Amino acid sequence: MRLLTPILKLFTAKECMWVMSEGIEMFGALGYLEDSSIPRIARDAQVTPIWEGTTNTLVHDFLTTLAKDKTNLAY
């Protein structure tokens, strides 16, 4: 289960930007107006990949966990 955490963080952080982009396109001009909450949600989605860590950080976490699991299995 510990191995899936960095993979899921990476996937959701990258996917949320695509979903927000599609959502803005769906609303058209309303998606860009500050009168709606859509631009605020888009800015919040933009921070998700930054908050969860860079791709390199998540890959490093995955590999570290994988290495620890292999040493635990050896005993």
PDB file with SEQRES, HELIX, SHEET and CRYST1 records, atoms N, CA, C and O in Angstrom:
SEQRES   1 A   75  MET ARG LEU LEU THR PRO ILE LEU LYS LEU PHE THR ALA          
SEQRES   2 A   75  LYS GLU CYS MET TRP VAL MET SER GLU GLY ILE GLU MET          
SEQRES   3 A   75  PHE GLY ALA LEU GLY TYR LEU GLU ASP SER SER ILE PRO          
SEQRES   4 A   75  ARG ILE ALA ARG ASP ALA GLN VAL THR PRO ILE TRP GLU          
SEQRES   5 A   75  GLY THR THR ASN THR LEU VAL HIS ASP PHE LEU THR THR          
SEQRES   6 A   75  LEU ALA LYS ASP LYS THR ASN LEU ALA TYR                      
HELIX    1 AA1 LEU A    4  PHE A   27  1                                  24    
HELIX    2 AA2 GLY A   28  GLY A   31  5                                   4    
HELIX    3 AA3 ILE A   38  GLU A   52  1                                  15    
HELIX    4 AA4 THR A   55  ALA A   74  1                                  20    
CRYST1    1.000    1.000    1.000  90.00  90.00  90.00 P 1           1          
ATOM      1  N   MET A   1       0.819  -1.189   0.000  1.00  0.00           N  
ATOM      2  CA  MET A   1       0.000   0.000   0.000  1.00  0.00           C  
ATOM      3  C   MET A   1       0.869   1.262   0.000  1.00  0.00           C  
ATOM      4  O   MET A   1       0.515   2.272  -0.608  1.00  0.00           O  
ATOM      5  N   ARG A   2       1.997   1.187   0.684  1.00  0.00           N  
ATOM      6  CA  ARG A   2       2.894   2.346   0.750  1.00  0.00           C  
ATOM      7  C   ARG A   2       3.469   2.685  -0.623  1.00  0.00           C  
ATOM      8  O   ARG A   2       3.794   3.843  -0.886  1.00  0.00           O  
ATOM      9  N   LEU A   3       3.596   1.700  -1.489  1.00  0.00           N  
ATOM     10  CA  LEU A   3       4.108   1.951  -2.834  1.00  0.00           C  
ATOM     11  C   LEU A   3       3.107   2.715  -3.700  1.00  0.00           C  
ATOM     12  O   LEU A   3       3.505   3.463  -4.592  1.00  0.00           O  
ATOM     13  N   LEU A   4       1.822   2.530  -3.443  1.00  0.00           N  
ATOM     14  CA  LEU A   4       0.809   3.173  -4.266  1.00  0.00           C  
ATOM     15  C   LEU A   4       0.629   4.655  -3.954  1.00  0.00           C  
ATOM     16  O   LEU A   4       0.161   5.411  -4.806  1.00  0.00           O  
ATOM     17  N   THR A   5       0.992   5.077  -2.755  1.00  0.00           N  
ATOM     18  CA  THR A   5       0.763   6.468  -2.355  1.00  0.00           C  
ATOM     19  C   THR A   5       1.443   7.471  -3.269  1.00  0.00           C  
ATOM     20  O   THR A   5       0.761   8.371  -3.759  1.00  0.00           O  
ATOM     21  N   PRO A   6       2.759   7.378  -3.536  1.00  0.00           N  
ATOM     22  CA  PRO A   6       3.363   8.364  -4.445  1.00  0.00           C  
ATOM     23  C   PRO A   6       2.831   8.284  -5.868  1.00  0.00           C  
ATOM     24  O   PRO A   6       2.746   9.302  -6.556  1.00  0.00           O  
ATOM     25  N   ILE A   7       2.471   7.086  -6.315  1.00  0.00           N  
ATOM     26  CA  ILE A   7       1.933   6.945  -7.666  1.00  0.00           C  
ATOM     27  C   ILE A   7       0.570   7.627  -7.764  1.00  0.00           C  
ATOM     28  O   ILE A   7       0.295   8.327  -8.738  1.00  0.00           O  
ATOM     29  N   LEU A   8      -0.276   7.426  -6.768  1.00  0.00           N  
ATOM     30  CA  LEU A   8      -1.597   8.059  -6.776  1.00  0.00           C  
ATOM     31  C   LEU A   8      -1.496   9.569  -6.637  1.00  0.00           C  
ATOM     32  O   LEU A   8      -2.267  10.298  -7.260  1.00  0.00           O  
ATOM     33  N   LYS A   9      -0.553  10.052  -5.823  1.00  0.00           N  
ATOM     34  CA  LYS A   9      -0.354  11.497  -5.696  1.00  0.00           C  
ATOM     35  C   LYS A   9       0.040  12.100  -7.039  1.00  0.00           C  
ATOM     36  O   LYS A   9      -0.490  13.136  -7.441  1.00  0.00           O  
ATOM     37  N   LEU A  10       0.962  11.455  -7.722  1.00  0.00           N  
ATOM     38  CA  LEU A  10       1.412  11.941  -9.033  1.00  0.00           C  
ATOM     39  C   LEU A  10       0.266  11.937 -10.037  1.00  0.00           C  
ATOM     40  O   LEU A  10       0.070  12.911 -10.764  1.00  0.00           O  
ATOM     41  N   PHE A  11      -0.481  10.860 -10.078  1.00  0.00           N  
ATOM     42  CA  PHE A  11      -1.581  10.741 -11.030  1.00  0.00           C  
ATOM     43  C   PHE A  11      -2.645  11.803 -10.779  1.00  0.00           C  
ATOM     44  O   PHE A  11      -3.071  12.481 -11.713  1.00  0.00           O  
ATOM     45  N   THR A  12      -3.076  11.955  -9.538  1.00  0.00           N  
ATOM     46  CA  THR A  12      -4.140  12.917  -9.244  1.00  0.00           C  
ATOM     47  C   THR A  12      -3.668  14.350  -9.441  1.00  0.00           C  
ATOM     48  O   THR A  12      -4.440  15.194  -9.895  1.00  0.00           O  
ATOM     49  N   ALA A  13      -2.417  14.639  -9.108  1.00  0.00           N  
ATOM     50  CA  ALA A  13      -1.910  16.007  -9.283  1.00  0.00           C  
ATOM     51  C   ALA A  13      -1.864  16.391 -10.760  1.00  0.00           C  
ATOM     52  O   ALA A  13      -2.181  17.526 -11.119  1.00  0.00           O  
ATOM     53  N   LYS A  14      -1.475  15.460 -11.606  1.00  0.00           N  
ATOM     54  CA  LYS A  14      -1.416  15.753 -13.042  1.00  0.00           C  
ATOM     55  C   LYS A  14      -2.810  15.765 -13.678  1.00  0.00           C  
ATOM     56  O   LYS A  14      -3.084  16.583 -14.556  1.00  0.00           O  
ATOM     57  N   GLU A  15      -3.670  14.877 -13.246  1.00  0.00           N  
ATOM     58  CA  GLU A  15      -5.010  14.783 -13.824  1.00  0.00           C  
ATOM     59  C   GLU A  15      -5.887  15.972 -13.447  1.00  0.00           C  
ATOM     60  O   GLU A  15      -6.728  16.391 -14.242  1.00  0.00           O  
ATOM     61  N   CYS A  16      -5.707  16.523 -12.246  1.00  0.00           N  
ATOM     62  CA  CYS A  16      -6.590  17.620 -11.835  1.00  0.00           C  
ATOM     63  C   CYS A  16      -6.400  18.840 -12.735  1.00  0.00           C  
ATOM     64  O   CYS A  16      -7.350  19.591 -12.953  1.00  0.00           O  
ATOM     65  N   MET A  17      -5.220  19.046 -13.249  1.00  0.00           N  
ATOM     66  CA  MET A  17      -4.988  20.169 -14.161  1.00  0.00           C  
ATOM     67  C   MET A  17      -5.717  19.940 -15.484  1.00  0.00           C  
ATOM     68  O   MET A  17      -6.283  20.878 -16.047  1.00  0.00           O  
ATOM     69  N   TRP A  18      -5.710  18.726 -15.975  1.00  0.00           N  
ATOM     70  CA  TRP A  18      -6.413  18.422 -17.219  1.00  0.00           C  
ATOM     71  C   TRP A  18      -7.924  18.570 -17.029  1.00  0.00           C  
ATOM     72  O   TRP A  18      -8.612  19.119 -17.890  1.00  0.00           O  
ATOM     73  N   VAL A  19      -8.431  18.082 -15.905  1.00  0.00           N  
ATOM     74  CA  VAL A  19      -9.864  18.171 -15.626  1.00  0.00           C  
ATOM     75  C   VAL A  19     -10.296  19.632 -15.515  1.00  0.00           C  
ATOM     76  O   VAL A  19     -11.343  20.004 -16.043  1.00  0.00           O  
ATOM     77  N   MET A  20      -9.509  20.461 -14.838  1.00  0.00           N  
ATOM     78  CA  MET A  20      -9.860  21.876 -14.704  1.00  0.00           C  
ATOM     79  C   MET A  20      -9.817  22.582 -16.053  1.00  0.00           C  
ATOM     80  O   MET A  20     -10.661  23.434 -16.332  1.00  0.00           O  
ATOM     81  N   SER A  21      -8.864  22.245 -16.877  1.00  0.00           N  
ATOM     82  CA  SER A  21      -8.792  22.840 -18.206  1.00  0.00           C  
ATOM     83  C   SER A  21     -10.033  22.493 -19.024  1.00  0.00           C  
ATOM     84  O   SER A  21     -10.596  23.351 -19.704  1.00  0.00           O  
ATOM     85  N   GLU A  22     -10.448  21.250 -18.953  1.00  0.00           N  
ATOM     86  CA  GLU A  22     -11.665  20.828 -19.659  1.00  0.00           C  
ATOM     87  C   GLU A  22     -12.896  21.520 -19.080  1.00  0.00           C  
ATOM     88  O   GLU A  22     -13.809  21.883 -19.821  1.00  0.00           O  
ATOM     89  N   GLY A  23     -12.925  21.703 -17.774  1.00  0.00           N  
ATOM     90  CA  GLY A  23     -14.047  22.378 -17.133  1.00  0.00           C  
ATOM     91  C   GLY A  23     -14.163  23.831 -17.550  1.00  0.00           C  
ATOM     92  O   GLY A  23     -15.264  24.330 -17.782  1.00  0.00           O  
ATOM     93  N   ILE A  24     -13.029  24.510 -17.646  1.00  0.00           N  
ATOM     94  CA  ILE A  24     -13.029  25.912 -18.087  1.00  0.00           C  
ATOM     95  C   ILE A  24     -13.527  25.996 -19.527  1.00  0.00           C  
ATOM     96  O   ILE A  24     -14.315  26.881 -19.861  1.00  0.00           O  
ATOM     97  N   GLU A  25     -13.074  25.086 -20.374  1.00  0.00           N  
ATOM     98  CA  GLU A  25     -13.537  25.070 -21.759  1.00  0.00           C  
ATOM     99  C   GLU A  25     -15.038  24.802 -21.833  1.00  0.00           C  
ATOM    100  O   GLU A  25     -15.734  25.365 -22.677  1.00  0.00           O  
ATOM    101  N   MET A  26     -15.525  23.950 -20.957  1.00  0.00           N  
ATOM    102  CA  MET A  26     -16.940  23.609 -20.966  1.00  0.00           C  
ATOM    103  C   MET A  26     -17.812  24.834 -20.643  1.00  0.00           C  
ATOM    104  O   MET A  26     -18.884  25.011 -21.222  1.00  0.00           O  
ATOM    105  N   PHE A  27     -17.344  25.668 -19.718  1.00  0.00           N  
ATOM    106  CA  PHE A  27     -18.099  26.855 -19.339  1.00  0.00           C  
ATOM    107  C   PHE A  27     -17.867  28.030 -20.288  1.00  0.00           C  
ATOM    108  O   PHE A  27     -18.577  29.033 -20.212  1.00  0.00           O  
ATOM    109  N   GLY A  28     -16.901  27.918 -21.162  1.00  0.00           N  
ATOM    110  CA  GLY A  28     -16.640  28.977 -22.134  1.00  0.00           C  
ATOM    111  C   GLY A  28     -16.152  30.251 -21.465  1.00  0.00           C  
ATOM    112  O   GLY A  28     -15.273  30.201 -20.604  1.00  0.00           O  
ATOM    113  N   ALA A  29     -16.714  31.391 -21.850  1.00  0.00           N  
ATOM    114  CA  ALA A  29     -16.273  32.680 -21.307  1.00  0.00           C  
ATOM    115  C   ALA A  29     -16.519  32.770 -19.811  1.00  0.00           C  
ATOM    116  O   ALA A  29     -15.758  33.429 -19.102  1.00  0.00           O  
ATOM    117  N   LEU A  30     -17.565  32.123 -19.316  1.00  0.00           N  
ATOM    118  CA  LEU A  30     -17.849  32.142 -17.884  1.00  0.00           C  
ATOM    119  C   LEU A  30     -16.697  31.508 -17.097  1.00  0.00           C  
ATOM    120  O   LEU A  30     -16.480  31.841 -15.931  1.00  0.00           O  
ATOM    121  N   GLY A  31     -15.977  30.613 -17.726  1.00  0.00           N  
ATOM    122  CA  GLY A  31     -14.849  29.968 -17.062  1.00  0.00           C  
ATOM    123  C   GLY A  31     -13.707  30.922 -16.764  1.00  0.00           C  
ATOM    124  O   GLY A  31     -12.866  30.628 -15.914  1.00  0.00           O  
ATOM    125  N   TYR A  32     -13.659  32.055 -17.443  1.00  0.00           N  
ATOM    126  CA  TYR A  32     -12.586  33.024 -17.239  1.00  0.00           C  
ATOM    127  C   TYR A  32     -13.009  34.228 -16.414  1.00  0.00           C  
ATOM    128  O   TYR A  32     -12.158  34.990 -15.954  1.00  0.00           O  
ATOM    129  N   LEU A  33     -14.301  34.411 -16.220  1.00  0.00           N  
ATOM    130  CA  LEU A  33     -14.779  35.566 -15.474  1.00  0.00           C  
ATOM    131  C   LEU A  33     -14.560  35.368 -13.981  1.00  0.00           C  
ATOM    132  O   LEU A  33     -14.807  34.286 -13.446  1.00  0.00           O  
ATOM    133  N   GLU A  34     -14.100  36.406 -13.320  1.00  0.00           N  
ATOM    134  CA  GLU A  34     -13.867  36.321 -11.882  1.00  0.00           C  
ATOM    135  C   GLU A  34     -15.167  36.347 -11.083  1.00  0.00           C  
ATOM    136  O   GLU A  34     -15.152  36.114  -9.875  1.00  0.00           O  
ATOM    137  N   ASP A  35     -16.292  36.627 -11.743  1.00  0.00           N  
ATOM    138  CA  ASP A  35     -17.576  36.617 -11.041  1.00  0.00           C  
ATOM    139  C   ASP A  35     -17.969  35.208 -10.606  1.00  0.00           C  
ATOM    140  O   ASP A  35     -18.688  35.032  -9.622  1.00  0.00           O  
ATOM    141  N   SER A  36     -17.495  34.213 -11.342  1.00  0.00           N  
ATOM    142  CA  SER A  36     -17.772  32.830 -10.966  1.00  0.00           C  
ATOM    143  C   SER A  36     -16.619  32.315 -10.100  1.00  0.00           C  
ATOM    144  O   SER A  36     -15.579  32.963  -9.990  1.00  0.00           O  
ATOM    145  N   SER A  37     -16.809  31.179  -9.506  1.00  0.00           N  
ATOM    146  CA  SER A  37     -15.754  30.604  -8.658  1.00  0.00           C  
ATOM    147  C   SER A  37     -14.810  29.703  -9.454  1.00  0.00           C  
ATOM    148  O   SER A  37     -13.882  29.127  -8.886  1.00  0.00           O  
ATOM    149  N   ILE A  38     -15.033  29.578 -10.744  1.00  0.00           N  
ATOM    150  CA  ILE A  38     -14.232  28.667 -11.566  1.00  0.00           C  
ATOM    151  C   ILE A  38     -12.754  29.079 -11.627  1.00  0.00           C  
ATOM    152  O   ILE A  38     -11.893  28.208 -11.503  1.00  0.00           O  
ATOM    153  N   PRO A  39     -12.418  30.367 -11.814  1.00  0.00           N  
ATOM    154  CA  PRO A  39     -10.994  30.718 -11.822  1.00  0.00           C  
ATOM    155  C   PRO A  39     -10.285  30.430 -10.492  1.00  0.00           C  
ATOM    156  O   PRO A  39      -9.111  30.062 -10.475  1.00  0.00           O  
ATOM    157  N   ARG A  40     -11.005  30.602  -9.387  1.00  0.00           N  
ATOM    158  CA  ARG A  40     -10.411  30.303  -8.078  1.00  0.00           C  
ATOM    159  C   ARG A  40     -10.137  28.804  -7.958  1.00  0.00           C  
ATOM    160  O   ARG A  40      -9.085  28.399  -7.464  1.00  0.00           O  
ATOM    161  N   ILE A  41     -11.080  27.990  -8.408  1.00  0.00           N  
ATOM    162  CA  ILE A  41     -10.899  26.539  -8.368  1.00  0.00           C  
ATOM    163  C   ILE A  41      -9.739  26.127  -9.274  1.00  0.00           C  
ATOM    164  O   ILE A  41      -8.979  25.220  -8.936  1.00  0.00           O  
ATOM    165  N   ALA A  42      -9.602  26.787 -10.418  1.00  0.00           N  
ATOM    166  CA  ALA A  42      -8.488  26.486 -11.327  1.00  0.00           C  
ATOM    167  C   ALA A  42      -7.151  26.823 -10.675  1.00  0.00           C  
ATOM    168  O   ALA A  42      -6.180  26.081 -10.825  1.00  0.00           O  
ATOM    169  N   ARG A  43      -7.096  27.941  -9.951  1.00  0.00           N  
ATOM    170  CA  ARG A  43      -5.853  28.290  -9.245  1.00  0.00           C  
ATOM    171  C   ARG A  43      -5.556  27.285  -8.139  1.00  0.00           C  
ATOM    172  O   ARG A  43      -4.399  26.929  -7.916  1.00  0.00           O  
ATOM    173  N   ASP A  44      -6.592  26.830  -7.451  1.00  0.00           N  
ATOM    174  CA  ASP A  44      -6.399  25.809  -6.421  1.00  0.00           C  
ATOM    175  C   ASP A  44      -5.904  24.499  -7.027  1.00  0.00           C  
ATOM    176  O   ASP A  44      -5.082  23.805  -6.429  1.00  0.00           O  
ATOM    177  N   ALA A  45      -6.406  24.164  -8.208  1.00  0.00           N  
ATOM    178  CA  ALA A  45      -5.961  22.941  -8.880  1.00  0.00           C  
ATOM    179  C   ALA A  45      -4.508  23.069  -9.319  1.00  0.00           C  
ATOM    180  O   ALA A  45      -3.769  22.084  -9.310  1.00  0.00           O  
ATOM    181  N   GLN A  46      -4.095  24.261  -9.700  1.00  0.00           N  
ATOM    182  CA  GLN A  46      -2.711  24.482 -10.145  1.00  0.00           C  
ATOM    183  C   GLN A  46      -1.714  24.229  -9.018  1.00  0.00           C  
ATOM    184  O   GLN A  46      -0.590  23.796  -9.267  1.00  0.00           O  
ATOM    185  N   VAL A  47      -2.117  24.496  -7.800  1.00  0.00           N  
ATOM    186  CA  VAL A  47      -1.199  24.328  -6.676  1.00  0.00           C  
ATOM    187  C   VAL A  47      -1.048  22.862  -6.264  1.00  0.00           C  
ATOM    188  O   VAL A  47      -0.106  22.520  -5.548  1.00  0.00           O  
ATOM    189  N   THR A  48      -1.946  22.003  -6.700  1.00  0.00           N  
ATOM    190  CA  THR A  48      -1.886  20.593  -6.299  1.00  0.00           C  
ATOM    191  C   THR A  48      -0.585  19.912  -6.715  1.00  0.00           C  
ATOM    192  O   THR A  48       0.030  19.252  -5.877  1.00  0.00           O  
ATOM    193  N   PRO A  49      -0.133  20.036  -7.967  1.00  0.00           N  
ATOM    194  CA  PRO A  49       1.151  19.401  -8.307  1.00  0.00           C  
ATOM    195  C   PRO A  49       2.324  19.989  -7.524  1.00  0.00           C  
ATOM    196  O   PRO A  49       3.287  19.284  -7.222  1.00  0.00           O  
ATOM    197  N   ILE A  50       2.246  21.267  -7.199  1.00  0.00           N  
ATOM    198  CA  ILE A  50       3.317  21.902  -6.423  1.00  0.00           C  
ATOM    199  C   ILE A  50       3.292  21.395  -4.989  1.00  0.00           C  
ATOM    200  O   ILE A  50       4.335  21.100  -4.407  1.00  0.00           O  
ATOM    201  N   TRP A  51       2.098  21.298  -4.427  1.00  0.00           N  
ATOM    202  CA  TRP A  51       1.951  20.890  -3.036  1.00  0.00           C  
ATOM    203  C   TRP A  51       2.362  19.434  -2.827  1.00  0.00           C  
ATOM    204  O   TRP A  51       3.008  19.113  -1.830  1.00  0.00           O  
ATOM    205  N   GLU A  52       1.999  18.563  -3.744  1.00  0.00           N  
ATOM    206  CA  GLU A  52       2.297  17.141  -3.597  1.00  0.00           C  
ATOM    207  C   GLU A  52       3.766  16.822  -3.859  1.00  0.00           C  
ATOM    208  O   GLU A  52       4.237  15.748  -3.484  1.00  0.00           O  
ATOM    209  N   GLY A  53       4.476  17.713  -4.479  1.00  0.00           N  
ATOM    210  CA  GLY A  53       5.888  17.484  -4.753  1.00  0.00           C  
ATOM    211  C   GLY A  53       6.120  17.276  -6.232  1.00  0.00           C  
ATOM    212  O   GLY A  53       5.215  16.911  -6.982  1.00  0.00           O  
ATOM    213  N   THR A  54       7.338  17.513  -6.627  1.00  0.00           N  
ATOM    214  CA  THR A  54       7.661  17.344  -8.041  1.00  0.00           C  
ATOM    215  C   THR A  54       7.658  15.869  -8.412  1.00  0.00           C  
ATOM    216  O   THR A  54       7.663  14.993  -7.547  1.00  0.00           O  
ATOM    217  N   THR A  55       7.650  15.621  -9.676  1.00  0.00           N  
ATOM    218  CA  THR A  55       7.671  14.243 -10.168  1.00  0.00           C  
ATOM    219  C   THR A  55       8.908  13.510  -9.655  1.00  0.00           C  
ATOM    220  O   THR A  55       8.833  12.343  -9.272  1.00  0.00           O  
ATOM    221  N   ASN A  56      10.038  14.197  -9.652  1.00  0.00           N  
ATOM    222  CA  ASN A  56      11.272  13.569  -9.176  1.00  0.00           C  
ATOM    223  C   ASN A  56      11.181  13.192  -7.702  1.00  0.00           C  
ATOM    224  O   ASN A  56      11.669  12.133  -7.306  1.00  0.00           O  
ATOM    225  N   THR A  57      10.565  14.040  -6.889  1.00  0.00           N  
ATOM    226  CA  THR A  57      10.415  13.759  -5.467  1.00  0.00           C  
ATOM    227  C   THR A  57       9.530  12.536  -5.244  1.00  0.00           C  
ATOM    228  O   THR A  57       9.835  11.685  -4.409  1.00  0.00           O  
ATOM    229  N   LEU A  58       8.432  12.455  -5.996  1.00  0.00           N  
ATOM    230  CA  LEU A  58       7.528  11.324  -5.838  1.00  0.00           C  
ATOM    231  C   LEU A  58       8.165  10.028  -6.330  1.00  0.00           C  
ATOM    232  O   LEU A  58       7.953   8.973  -5.732  1.00  0.00           O  
ATOM    233  N   VAL A  59       8.933  10.092  -7.400  1.00  0.00           N  
ATOM    234  CA  VAL A  59       9.641   8.897  -7.888  1.00  0.00           C  
ATOM    235  C   VAL A  59      10.697   8.460  -6.870  1.00  0.00           C  
ATOM    236  O   VAL A  59      10.885   7.267  -6.633  1.00  0.00           O  
ATOM    237  N   HIS A  60      11.372   9.423  -6.280  1.00  0.00           N  
ATOM    238  CA  HIS A  60      12.370   9.095  -5.251  1.00  0.00           C  
ATOM    239  C   HIS A  60      11.697   8.421  -4.056  1.00  0.00           C  
ATOM    240  O   HIS A  60      12.228   7.449  -3.519  1.00  0.00           O  
ATOM    241  N   ASP A  61      10.557   8.914  -3.641  1.00  0.00           N  
ATOM    242  CA  ASP A  61       9.812   8.309  -2.546  1.00  0.00           C  
ATOM    243  C   ASP A  61       9.398   6.887  -2.897  1.00  0.00           C  
ATOM    244  O   ASP A  61       9.485   5.989  -2.060  1.00  0.00           O  
ATOM    245  N   PHE A  62       8.952   6.682  -4.120  1.00  0.00           N  
ATOM    246  CA  PHE A  62       8.570   5.345  -4.574  1.00  0.00           C  
ATOM    247  C   PHE A  62       9.755   4.388  -4.538  1.00  0.00           C  
ATOM    248  O   PHE A  62       9.641   3.272  -4.031  1.00  0.00           O  
ATOM    249  N   LEU A  63      10.894   4.824  -5.075  1.00  0.00           N  
ATOM    250  CA  LEU A  63      12.075   3.960  -5.117  1.00  0.00           C  
ATOM    251  C   LEU A  63      12.625   3.675  -3.722  1.00  0.00           C  
ATOM    252  O   LEU A  63      13.094   2.569  -3.453  1.00  0.00           O  
ATOM    253  N   THR A  64      12.570   4.664  -2.839  1.00  0.00           N  
ATOM    254  CA  THR A  64      13.014   4.460  -1.453  1.00  0.00           C  
ATOM    255  C   THR A  64      12.135   3.420  -0.762  1.00  0.00           C  
ATOM    256  O   THR A  64      12.636   2.537  -0.066  1.00  0.00           O  
ATOM    257  N   THR A  65      10.850   3.530  -0.955  1.00  0.00           N  
ATOM    258  CA  THR A  65       9.923   2.561  -0.365  1.00  0.00           C  
ATOM    259  C   THR A  65      10.151   1.174  -0.949  1.00  0.00           C  
ATOM    260  O   THR A  65      10.115   0.180  -0.225  1.00  0.00           O  
ATOM    261  N   LEU A  66      10.381   1.107  -2.235  1.00  0.00           N  
ATOM    262  CA  LEU A  66      10.640  -0.176  -2.890  1.00  0.00           C  
ATOM    263  C   LEU A  66      11.917  -0.807  -2.339  1.00  0.00           C  
ATOM    264  O   LEU A  66      11.953  -2.012  -2.092  1.00  0.00           O  
ATOM    265  N   ALA A  67      12.952  -0.013  -2.146  1.00  0.00           N  
ATOM    266  CA  ALA A  67      14.212  -0.532  -1.614  1.00  0.00           C  
ATOM    267  C   ALA A  67      14.031  -1.029  -0.178  1.00  0.00           C  
ATOM    268  O   ALA A  67      14.589  -2.061   0.195  1.00  0.00           O  
ATOM    269  N   LYS A  68      13.262  -0.307   0.621  1.00  0.00           N  
ATOM    270  CA  LYS A  68      13.024  -0.732   2.006  1.00  0.00           C  
ATOM    271  C   LYS A  68      12.234  -2.028   2.045  1.00  0.00           C  
ATOM    272  O   LYS A  68      12.515  -2.902   2.865  1.00  0.00           O  
ATOM    273  N   ASP A  69      11.257  -2.160   1.174  1.00  0.00           N  
ATOM    274  CA  ASP A  69      10.459  -3.379   1.135  1.00  0.00           C  
ATOM    275  C   ASP A  69      11.295  -4.585   0.733  1.00  0.00           C  
ATOM    276  O   ASP A  69      11.088  -5.680   1.256  1.00  0.00           O  
ATOM    277  N   LYS A  70      12.234  -4.402  -0.183  1.00  0.00           N  
ATOM    278  CA  LYS A  70      13.091  -5.523  -0.604  1.00  0.00           C  
ATOM    279  C   LYS A  70      13.995  -5.964   0.548  1.00  0.00           C  
ATOM    280  O   LYS A  70      14.222  -7.161   0.726  1.00  0.00           O  
ATOM    281  N   THR A  71      14.514  -5.009   1.335  1.00  0.00           N  
ATOM    282  CA  THR A  71      15.382  -5.397   2.459  1.00  0.00           C  
ATOM    283  C   THR A  71      14.564  -6.074   3.557  1.00  0.00           C  
ATOM    284  O   THR A  71      15.068  -6.972   4.230  1.00  0.00           O  
ATOM    285  N   ASN A  72      13.308  -5.656   3.748  1.00  0.00           N  
ATOM    286  CA  ASN A  72      12.452  -6.297   4.747  1.00  0.00           C  
ATOM    287  C   ASN A  72      12.076  -7.708   4.318  1.00  0.00           C  
ATOM    288  O   ASN A  72      11.931  -8.590   5.165  1.00  0.00           O  
ATOM    289  N   LEU A  73      11.919  -7.932   3.042  1.00  0.00           N  
ATOM    290  CA  LEU A  73      11.573  -9.241   2.541  1.00  0.00           C  
ATOM    291  C   LEU A  73      12.755 -10.206   2.654  1.00  0.00           C  
ATOM    292  O   LEU A  73      12.561 -11.418   2.759  1.00  0.00           O  
ATOM    293  N   ALA A  74      13.970  -9.673   2.633  1.00  0.00           N  
ATOM    294  CA  ALA A  74      15.157 -10.523   2.700  1.00  0.00           C  
ATOM    295  C   ALA A  74      15.289 -11.158   4.079  1.00  0.00           C  
ATOM    296  O   ALA A  74      15.856 -12.243   4.208  1.00  0.00           O  
ATOM    297  N   TYR A  75      14.777 -10.498   5.102  1.00  0.00           N  
ATOM    298  CA  TYR A  75      14.899 -11.052   6.458  1.00  0.00           C  
ATOM    299  C   TYR A  75      13.764 -11.969   6.674  1.00  0.00           C  
ATOM    300  O   TYR A  75      13.644 -12.562   7.746  1.00  0.00           O  
TER     301      TYR A  75                                                      
END                                                                             
